Amino acid sequence: MLLELDKIRSFIKRGAVFYVSHSGGKDSQAMYVALSRVGPAGQLCVVHADLGEIEWRGVQEHIQATTSQALNVVRASKTFFDMVRHRARTRPDVPAWPSSTTRQCTSDLKRNPIHKFIRNDMKTRGITLALNCTGIRAEESPSRARKEPLKINTALSKAGREVWEYMPIHHLTTAHVFHLIKSAGQEPFWAYRENERLSCVFCIMGCENDLSHGARQRPELYQAYLDLEQETGWTMFNGKSLRDRVQLQAIAA
């Protein structure tokens, strides 16, 4: 089930720690299930980047309920709204909101805090080998399909510290992901009852269905996004407001 299994077993023998980056979504959940069947429990470390008010309620509780290790929660020094306001103030000539090509929300709010945790935790543990594990899958997009499922992380690695980027379920289909979760006797996060994917409640990559579901569940957060559009003078999407992407009946439903 896992990609590069022979190499992974050699990493395990060398005492590597597998840092499981867990968003609470189906891919993270399936990845953890697959890794937990191969790696010793003591070599798995679950990490979640807390997105604050823009995160689905209950995500962290879901992660804790479906994993065996303690949940390590990391946070950026700024919020998503802080980031948008700062960009609008300092770069008024460019769109203030992230986009598919400028996803600073991923780098600033997720990847960087997790990388910082990995560096500090490796130092605390006194280890020199680790894998940063993510649930990225080839089926999600052409750009993700081109990614190498196992490669050295040059940003985290240095003399005396070897860190690899690992995408254990890169080859799995969505159907396989849900099957893997079910095989562990688990259920996916509750939002999947209506969502196609899980990220922020209102994600820049979200489809109309998921954005509308978010508006039904969090009308006060939906209004906060609209207010921020008005404040910055920039719409959340390229020339289109969040209001335009949400089905009108979503709020009344």
TIKE-163285 format. One record per residue (C-alpha): x, y, z. Coordinates in steps of 0.02 Angstrom, whole numbers. Each point is the difference from the previous one (the first is absolute). Layout:
% residues N
NODE_px_py_pz
NODE_X_Y_Z
...
This chain:
% residues 253
NODE_px_py_pz
NODE_0_0_0
NODE_142_120_40
NODE_112_67_-137
NODE_187_-34_8
NODE_-31_-132_134
NODE_175_-77_-4
NODE_80_170_25
NODE_-124_41_138
NODE_44_-160_92
NODE_183_46_-10
NODE_-40_172_73
NODE_-95_-84_141
NODE_150_-111_40
NODE_108_155_6
NODE_-115_75_133
NODE_-83_133_-107
NODE_-145_98_71
NODE_-149_20_-116
NODE_-79_171_23
NODE_-180_-23_-57
NODE_-71_167_-57
NODE_-185_-23_40
NODE_-133_123_-56
NODE_-146_-107_56
NODE_-46_-33_-182
NODE_-26_-168_-81
NODE_174_-9_-78
NODE_88_37_165
NODE_-109_-128_87
NODE_33_-135_-129
NODE_186_41_0
NODE_7_-23_189
NODE_-91_-167_-12
NODE_124_-62_-131
NODE_153_61_95
NODE_-60_-70_166
NODE_-7_-174_-77
NODE_184_6_-45
NODE_89_118_118
NODE_22_-28_188
NODE_-114_112_102
NODE_149_81_84
NODE_67_58_-167
NODE_-159_89_-54
NODE_-27_182_51
NODE_-165_83_-46
NODE_5_187_-37
NODE_-145_117_-38
NODE_11_180_-59
NODE_-139_92_92
NODE_-83_126_-117
NODE_-104_82_135
NODE_-172_67_-40
NODE_8_-50_-184
NODE_18_-185_46
NODE_-148_-119_4
NODE_-63_-24_176
NODE_43_-169_73
NODE_150_-36_-112
NODE_124_-19_142
NODE_-119_-110_100
NODE_-21_-110_-154
NODE_188_-19_-19
NODE_19_-46_183
NODE_-140_-129_-14
NODE_78_-86_-150
NODE_184_-2_49
NODE_96_-82_142
NODE_137_127_29
NODE_-11_168_88
NODE_-52_139_-119
NODE_130_135_-21
NODE_-87_162_-49
NODE_101_140_-80
NODE_-56_176_-44
NODE_68_140_-107
NODE_31_167_83
NODE_-131_78_-113
NODE_-176_-48_-53
NODE_-70_-18_-175
NODE_-91_166_19
NODE_162_82_62
NODE_88_-64_-155
NODE_-131_70_-120
NODE_-3_169_89
NODE_190_12_-1
NODE_10_-36_-185
NODE_-136_127_-39
NODE_92_131_102
NODE_176_-32_-62
NODE_-36_-55_-179
NODE_-154_100_-52
NODE_39_-29_-183
NODE_-21_-190_7
NODE_-146_-110_57
NODE_-5_-15_189
NODE_-72_-176_4
NODE_97_-160_-34
NODE_-31_-90_-164
NODE_43_-165_-81
NODE_165_76_-57
NODE_40_100_158
NODE_-50_-115_141
NODE_87_89_143
NODE_-135_-67_115
NODE_75_-174_-22
NODE_180_56_24
NODE_-27_127_139
NODE_-138_-83_101
NODE_38_-184_-24
NODE_168_-48_-73
NODE_113_123_90
NODE_-69_-34_177
NODE_11_-187_-31
NODE_178_13_-64
NODE_47_101_154
NODE_-77_-134_111
NODE_96_-138_-89
NODE_166_90_23
NODE_-31_31_184
NODE_-70_-173_36
NODE_144_-88_-87
NODE_120_100_107
NODE_-97_-43_158
NODE_-4_-185_-44
NODE_182_0_-52
NODE_-39_-83_-166
NODE_78_31_-170
NODE_-124_-85_-119
NODE_-182_44_-32
NODE_-137_-2_-132
NODE_-126_139_-22
NODE_-156_-94_-55
NODE_-144_80_-95
NODE_-160_-70_-78
NODE_27_74_-173
NODE_-68_-112_-139
NODE_31_-5_-188
NODE_-186_-9_-39
NODE_-31_174_72
NODE_81_100_-140
NODE_128_-12_-142
NODE_126_100_102
NODE_-17_-119_148
NODE_14_-149_-116
NODE_172_61_-53
NODE_66_7_179
NODE_128_-126_59
NODE_-75_-103_143
NODE_168_-15_88
NODE_139_128_-10
NODE_123_89_113
NODE_-63_161_80
NODE_139_122_-37
NODE_-77_137_109
NODE_1_-108_157
NODE_156_-104_-32
NODE_175_52_47
NODE_156_-80_70
NODE_-58_-114_139
NODE_-185_14_-45
NODE_-77_-103_-141
NODE_-183_33_-40
NODE_-100_-75_-141
NODE_-165_53_-78
NODE_-115_-151_-10
NODE_-172_-19_-80
NODE_-51_-176_55
NODE_-167_-6_-91
NODE_48_100_-155
NODE_-61_-144_-110
NODE_-170_-29_81
NODE_-168_49_-73
NODE_-135_86_100
NODE_-95_-165_9
NODE_154_-86_70
NODE_20_137_130
NODE_-176_-21_67
NODE_21_-190_-3
NODE_159_13_102
NODE_-87_106_131
NODE_-145_-123_9
NODE_120_-147_14
NODE_66_78_161
NODE_-176_6_72
NODE_-4_189_-14
NODE_-109_133_-80
NODE_63_154_-93
NODE_-26_173_75
NODE_-184_49_12
NODE_11_139_-131
NODE_25_-131_-136
NODE_-185_-41_14
NODE_-21_154_-112
NODE_176_54_-49
NODE_102_-65_-146
NODE_164_46_86
NODE_57_72_165
NODE_111_150_29
NODE_-45_168_73
NODE_-187_30_16
NODE_18_122_-145
NODE_147_-56_-105
NODE_65_92_-152
NODE_-1_-169_-88
NODE_-175_-45_60
NODE_-143_-43_-117
NODE_-171_82_10
NODE_-71_-149_93
NODE_130_6_138
NODE_-4_189_15
NODE_-190_-4_15
NODE_10_-135_133
NODE_123_108_95
NODE_-119_147_-9
NODE_-141_-106_72
NODE_108_-64_142
NODE_90_163_39
NODE_-106_151_-54
NODE_97_116_116
NODE_165_-51_-79
NODE_-75_20_-173
NODE_-46_179_45
NODE_176_30_68
NODE_72_-48_-170
NODE_-119_117_-89
NODE_47_139_121
NODE_185_-30_-35
NODE_-32_11_-187
NODE_-82_169_30
NODE_140_58_116
NODE_143_-44_-117
NODE_-85_44_-163
NODE_44_-170_-71
NODE_-116_-148_-32
NODE_49_-172_65
NODE_3_-74_-175
NODE_68_75_-160
NODE_-130_133_-37
NODE_-134_-95_93
NODE_-62_18_178
NODE_-30_-144_119
NODE_-181_56_-7
NODE_-3_-42_-187
NODE_65_-177_32
NODE_-123_-43_139
NODE_-172_-60_-52
NODE_-126_126_63
NODE_-107_-132_83
NODE_148_-58_103
NODE_-23_129_137
NODE_-188_-21_12
NODE_9_-190_1
